[in-house]
Amino acid sequence: MLFGKKEPPTRSELIVEADRARSKGKLKKAIAGYRKALELEPKDPAVHVKLAPLLARVDEGEASLQSFRTAAQAHLDKGFADKALAVYTQAAETFPTQVHLWQQVAQMHLARGRRADAVKMYLRGRLHLGAKNERREATALLKEALALEPTLFEPRLDLSLLLARQHLRAEAMALLEPMVKAVKGTQLRQVRWMMFRVSPSLGALWRWLRATPG
């Protein structure tokens, strides 16, 4: 007796099954399912956005980034710039030490006329870069933020200390010195203290003490 062959699962069925596996924490099964679905429609942004974080969790970083990029580009190709921006923002949060992702997100905000949001992205990226070997990257993000908004107080102090720790004390002091005339009270005391930290001396210590109320 002949029996008909079982029909292979449809793309929708593959996605539903992968979603179910993902919800149960079965990452490898979910990944395999999403990849099979992508064989039928390779540039589906919805599937790539589901797949990319899972790939990151199983240490397939490059594949994860590629899925994020593919999803973002698919949205851009259809004219959905805000959706592409959301994808890149998710990618930056997934790989927070990848400076180029924060820069990409910030530039996309700027292209949309969102200057304040661009600054926020640079500063958010900086928060993830606290290791000694990440100082150059953190410095780059702070410089880009301050290029857009030079009056930022805390980021300016942060940048000056980073520069000093990279033995760029002259550049650090050049950031701090104009602040002395621009601020007063608590902020002036903070600037004077940072100047002492950047370039310790009896004179710097005395100026900080003079700025500190008795």
C-alpha positions as CSV (number, residue, x, y, z in Angstrom):
1,M,0.0,0.0,0.0
2,L,1.4,3.4,-1.0
3,F,1.3,6.3,1.3
4,G,1.8,9.9,0.4
5,K,5.0,11.6,1.5
6,K,4.7,13.9,4.5
7,E,4.7,17.5,3.4
8,P,7.7,19.5,4.8
9,P,6.8,22.2,7.3
10,T,5.9,25.5,5.9
11,R,8.0,28.6,6.6
12,S,5.3,29.8,9.1
13,E,5.3,26.4,10.9
14,L,9.1,26.5,11.1
15,I,9.0,30.0,12.7
16,V,6.2,28.9,15.2
17,E,8.2,25.9,16.2
18,A,11.4,27.9,16.6
19,D,9.5,30.5,18.7
20,R,8.2,27.7,20.9
21,A,11.8,26.3,21.3
22,R,13.1,29.8,22.2
23,S,10.4,30.3,24.8
24,K,11.5,27.0,26.4
25,G,15.2,28.0,26.4
26,K,16.1,25.4,23.7
27,L,18.5,27.8,21.9
28,K,20.1,25.4,19.5
29,K,16.7,24.1,18.3
30,A,15.4,27.6,17.9
31,I,18.4,28.7,16.0
32,A,18.1,25.7,13.7
33,G,14.5,26.5,13.1
34,Y,15.0,30.1,12.3
35,R,17.9,29.2,9.9
36,K,15.6,26.8,8.1
37,A,13.0,29.5,7.7
38,L,15.6,31.9,6.4
39,E,16.5,29.3,3.7
40,L,13.0,30.0,2.3
41,E,13.3,33.8,2.7
42,P,16.9,34.8,3.4
43,K,16.3,38.5,4.1
44,D,13.3,38.3,6.4
45,P,14.0,41.0,9.0
46,A,11.6,39.7,11.6
47,V,13.3,36.3,11.6
48,H,16.8,37.8,11.7
49,V,15.9,39.9,14.7
50,K,14.8,36.8,16.5
51,L,17.9,34.8,15.5
52,A,20.6,37.4,16.1
53,P,20.3,37.6,19.9
54,L,20.3,33.8,20.2
55,L,23.4,33.6,18.1
56,A,25.1,36.0,20.5
57,R,24.1,33.8,23.4
58,V,25.8,30.8,21.9
59,D,29.0,32.7,21.1
60,E,28.4,33.1,17.4
61,G,29.1,36.8,17.5
62,E,29.9,37.4,13.8
63,A,26.9,35.5,12.7
64,S,24.8,37.5,15.1
65,L,26.1,40.8,13.9
66,Q,25.4,39.7,10.3
67,S,21.8,38.9,11.2
68,F,21.4,42.3,12.8
69,R,22.9,44.0,9.7
70,T,20.7,42.0,7.3
71,A,17.6,42.9,9.3
72,A,18.5,46.6,9.4
73,Q,19.3,46.7,5.7
74,A,16.0,44.9,4.8
75,H,14.1,47.6,6.7
76,L,16.1,50.4,5.0
77,D,15.5,48.9,1.6
78,K,11.8,49.2,2.3
79,G,12.1,52.8,3.6
80,F,11.6,51.9,7.3
81,A,14.5,54.0,8.8
82,D,13.1,53.9,12.3
83,K,12.8,50.1,12.2
84,A,16.4,49.9,11.1
85,L,17.4,52.2,13.8
86,A,15.7,50.0,16.4
87,V,17.6,47.0,15.1
88,Y,20.9,48.7,15.3
89,T,20.0,49.9,18.8
90,Q,19.3,46.3,19.8
91,A,22.6,45.2,18.3
92,A,24.5,47.8,20.3
93,E,22.8,46.7,23.5
94,T,23.7,43.1,22.6
95,F,27.3,43.9,21.9
96,P,27.9,47.0,24.1
97,T,31.6,47.1,23.7
98,Q,31.4,47.3,19.9
99,V,31.9,51.1,19.6
100,H,31.0,51.2,15.9
101,L,27.5,50.1,16.7
102,W,26.9,53.0,19.1
103,Q,28.4,55.3,16.5
104,Q,26.1,53.9,13.8
105,V,23.0,54.4,16.0
106,A,24.1,58.0,16.8
107,Q,24.7,58.8,13.2
108,M,21.3,57.4,12.3
109,H,19.7,59.7,14.9
110,L,21.6,62.6,13.5
111,A,20.4,61.8,10.0
112,R,16.8,62.0,11.4
113,G,17.6,65.4,13.0
114,R,17.7,63.9,16.5
115,R,20.7,65.6,18.0
116,A,19.9,65.0,21.6
117,D,19.2,61.3,21.0
118,A,22.6,61.0,19.2
119,V,24.3,62.4,22.3
120,K,22.5,60.0,24.5
121,M,23.7,57.0,22.4
122,Y,27.3,58.1,22.6
123,L,27.0,58.5,26.4
124,R,25.2,55.2,26.8
125,G,27.9,53.5,24.9
126,R,30.6,55.0,27.0
127,L,28.9,53.6,30.2
128,H,29.7,50.1,28.9
129,L,33.4,50.8,28.4
130,G,35.0,50.8,31.8
131,A,38.0,48.5,31.4
132,K,41.5,49.9,31.1
133,N,41.9,48.5,27.6
134,E,38.7,50.3,26.5
135,R,39.8,53.8,27.4
136,R,40.5,54.8,23.8
137,E,37.1,53.7,22.7
138,A,35.4,55.4,25.6
139,T,37.4,58.6,24.8
140,A,36.2,58.5,21.2
141,L,32.5,58.3,22.2
142,L,32.9,61.1,24.7
143,K,34.6,63.3,22.2
144,E,31.8,62.7,19.7
145,A,29.2,63.5,22.3
146,L,30.9,66.7,23.3
147,A,31.3,67.8,19.7
148,L,27.6,67.8,19.5
149,E,27.0,69.3,23.0
150,P,30.1,71.0,24.3
151,T,28.4,72.2,27.6
152,L,27.9,68.7,29.1
153,F,29.5,68.9,32.5
154,E,29.9,65.3,33.8
155,P,31.0,63.9,30.4
156,R,33.6,66.7,30.2
157,L,35.1,65.7,33.6
158,D,34.9,62.1,32.6
159,L,36.8,62.7,29.4
160,S,39.5,64.7,31.1
161,L,40.2,61.9,33.5
162,L,40.3,59.4,30.7
163,L,42.8,61.5,28.8
164,A,45.0,61.9,31.9
165,R,45.0,58.1,32.4
166,Q,46.3,57.8,28.8
167,H,49.1,60.3,29.7
168,L,47.4,63.1,27.7
169,R,47.4,65.6,30.6
170,A,47.8,68.7,28.5
171,E,44.7,67.8,26.5
172,A,42.9,67.0,29.7
173,M,43.8,70.4,31.2
174,A,42.8,72.2,28.1
175,L,39.3,70.7,28.6
176,L,39.2,71.7,32.3
177,E,40.7,75.2,32.3
178,P,37.8,77.0,30.4
179,M,35.4,75.4,32.9
180,V,36.8,77.3,35.8
181,K,35.3,80.6,34.6
182,A,32.1,79.0,33.4
183,V,31.0,77.3,36.6
184,K,30.8,78.1,40.3
185,G,29.8,76.5,43.6
186,T,29.8,72.7,43.7
187,Q,30.6,72.4,40.0
188,L,33.7,74.7,40.5
189,R,34.9,72.5,43.3
190,Q,34.4,69.4,41.2
191,V,36.5,71.0,38.4
192,R,39.2,72.0,40.8
193,W,39.4,68.5,42.2
194,M,39.6,67.0,38.8
195,M,42.4,69.4,37.9
196,F,44.3,68.2,40.9
197,R,43.7,64.6,39.9
198,V,44.8,65.2,36.4
199,S,47.9,67.2,37.4
200,P,48.7,66.8,41.1
201,S,50.6,69.7,42.7
202,L,50.5,71.8,45.8
203,G,49.1,74.7,43.8
204,A,46.3,72.6,42.4
205,L,45.5,71.3,45.9
206,W,45.4,74.8,47.3
207,R,43.1,76.0,44.6
208,W,40.7,73.1,45.3
209,L,40.9,73.9,49.0
210,R,40.1,77.5,48.4
211,A,37.1,76.5,46.3
212,T,35.8,74.2,49.1
213,P,33.8,75.9,51.8
214,G,35.2,75.5,55.3
